[in-house]
Amino acid sequence: LSSRAQHYHHHSSCSSSSLSSTKSPPIITNEEVSCLNTYPSIPSDLERCFTEREWEQRCSLAVSYRIAYLHDWHENIFNHITLKVDGSDSEPGGPYFLLNDFGIGFDEITAS
């Protein structure tokens, strides 16, 4: 997906006259679209670490960082995207928030 997004992003900035001489972005199939609407399974070594909902939130946050990277929103100092973990208000020491570690690039963020 990221290579397709970058491919499309590259062509979206071209003028209309140059678009006619370039290859069109690939068509995404229905099977690929259904894969885009699902979350990957929690890795077996992390199953006891996260609830299913927190894993989904972590995946969504990782995707948000990748989208921000693709739009060059990572260039400024001290940028971050924060997520409050659902249900963490009632946990001891809560609420809990997720954000990137200092020094980790937006293109390096993962759900785990």
C-alpha positions in Angstrom: 0.0 0.0 0.0 2.7 2.5 0.9 4.4 2.1 -2.5 1.0 2.7 -4.2 0.3 5.7 -2.0 3.7 7.2 -2.8 3.3 6.4 -6.5 -0.1 8.2 -6.6 1.2 11.1 -4.5 4.1 11.6 -6.9 1.7 11.8 -9.9 -0.9 13.9 -8.1 1.6 16.8 -8.2 2.2 16.6 -11.9 0.6 19.0 -14.4 -2.2 17.6 -16.5 -0.1 17.6 -19.6 2.5 15.4 -18.0 -0.1 13.0 -16.7 -1.1 11.9 -20.2 2.4 10.6 -20.8 2.7 8.8 -17.4 1.3 5.5 -16.3 -1.9 5.6 -14.3 -1.9 4.6 -10.7 -2.7 0.9 -10.3 -6.4 -0.1 -9.7 -7.0 -1.5 -6.2 -9.1 -4.6 -6.2 -12.1 -5.4 -3.9 -9.9 -8.0 -2.1 -7.3 -5.3 -1.4 -9.9 -2.9 -0.2 -11.3 -5.5 2.2 -7.8 -6.0 3.6 -7.5 -2.2 4.2 -10.6 -2.3 6.4 -9.2 -4.9 8.9 -6.6 -4.8 11.6 -3.7 -7.3 11.6 -3.8 -10.0 14.3 -2.0 -9.2 17.6 1.4 -11.0 17.4 1.4 -14.0 19.7 4.2 -12.6 21.9 2.0 -9.5 22.6 -1.4 -11.1 23.1 -1.2 -10.7 26.9 0.0 -7.1 26.6 -3.0 -5.5 24.9 -6.8 -5.8 24.7 -8.2 -6.2 21.2 -9.5 -2.6 21.3 -6.1 -1.2 22.4 -4.4 -3.2 19.6 -6.9 -1.6 17.0 -6.1 1.8 18.5 -2.4 1.2 18.2 -2.8 0.1 14.6 -4.8 3.2 13.8 -2.2 5.4 15.5 0.6 3.8 13.5 -1.3 4.4 10.3 -1.9 8.0 11.3 1.8 8.5 11.7 2.5 7.0 8.3 -0.1 9.2 6.7 1.4 12.3 8.3 4.8 11.2 7.0 3.5 10.8 3.5 2.2 14.4 3.6 5.5 15.7 5.0 4.0 16.7 8.3 6.9 15.2 10.1 9.4 17.9 9.2 8.9 20.2 12.2 10.5 19.8 15.7 8.5 18.1 18.5 5.6 16.9 16.3 3.5 14.1 17.7 0.1 12.5 17.5 -1.5 11.4 20.8 -4.1 8.8 21.5 -5.9 8.2 24.8 -6.4 4.4 25.3 -10.1 3.6 25.6 -11.1 2.5 29.1 -7.9 3.5 30.7 -9.5 6.1 32.9 -10.7 3.3 35.3 -7.3 1.5 35.3 -4.8 2.0 38.2 -2.5 4.9 37.2 -4.8 5.8 34.3 -5.6 7.3 32.0 -3.0 6.1 29.6 -1.9 7.9 26.4 0.1 6.6 23.4 2.6 8.8 21.5 5.9 8.3 19.6 9.2 8.0 21.5 11.5 10.9 21.0 13.8 10.4 18.1 11.6 7.8 16.3 10.6 9.0 12.8 7.0 9.0 11.7 7.9 6.4 9.1 9.3 4.1 11.8 6.2 3.9 14.1 4.6 0.5 14.5 1.6 -0.7 16.5 3.8 -2.7 18.9 
